[in-house]
């Protein structure tokens, strides 16, 4: 008998990827708010947040590979992603004026759009779901959908 953990199912893998996206937005927000480095925040999330239990609620296990890739790409390509986001926003609302959670979300989504492996519609759907998690009763998810659609058409026009 092997003591190896069973391989995650397709549904579990999908949930881990969704959790990684949510954690990436939180990490990018935290980095901007606190001025912490990408390495420090990445270690904190992977060591203490993935699968943590808060007030009796167990947090989802995140896909560490996807989490790292999104956070690192968002940091490495932040200026380019911010410019792409700015072009998707109306002129009166440059990225510096929008909610910092949305700014982190656009950076994470923009980073994942640079990866040709993930279908663009999956990225948009996943990050609209992240917006719903942060803003369950607001108009932000529709706003996020519109901005990400615009960003996606610029980042990967061949997908449309």
LINWOVEN-V621586 format. One record per residue. N is the residue number from 1. NEAR is the number of other ideal C-beta (glycine too) atoms within 8 Angstrom. Layout:
# LINWOVEN-V621586
N	NEAR
N	NEAR
This chain:
# LINWOVEN-V621586
1	2
2	3
3	3
4	4
5	3
6	4
7	4
8	6
9	6
10	5
11	6
12	8
13	10
14	8
15	9
16	14
17	11
18	11
19	14
20	14
21	15
22	12
23	13
24	15
25	14
26	11
27	13
28	14
29	12
30	10
31	13
32	10
33	7
34	6
35	5
36	7
37	6
38	9
39	6
40	8
41	13
42	13
43	8
44	9
45	14
46	10
47	6
48	6
49	11
50	14
51	8
52	8
53	7
54	6
55	3
56	4
57	6
58	6
59	11
60	11
61	7
62	16
63	10
64	9
65	6
66	13
67	17
68	9
69	11
70	14
71	16
72	11
73	12
74	15
75	10
76	6
77	11
78	9
79	6
80	8
81	13
82	11
83	8
84	12
85	15
86	9
87	8
88	11
89	11
90	4
91	5
92	3
93	7
94	7
95	10
96	4
97	5
98	9
99	6
100	9
101	10
102	12
103	13
104	13
105	14
106	16
107	14
108	17
109	13
110	16
111	17
112	14
113	12
114	8
115	9
116	4
117	3
118	8
119	6
120	12
121	7
122	8
123	14
124	13
125	8
126	11
127	15
128	12
129	9
130	13
131	14
132	9
133	7
134	10
135	10
136	6
137	3
138	6
139	6
140	11
141	11
142	7
143	10
144	14
145	10
146	9
147	12
148	15
149	9
150	10
151	15
152	14
153	9
154	9
155	10
156	10
157	6
158	4
159	8
160	7
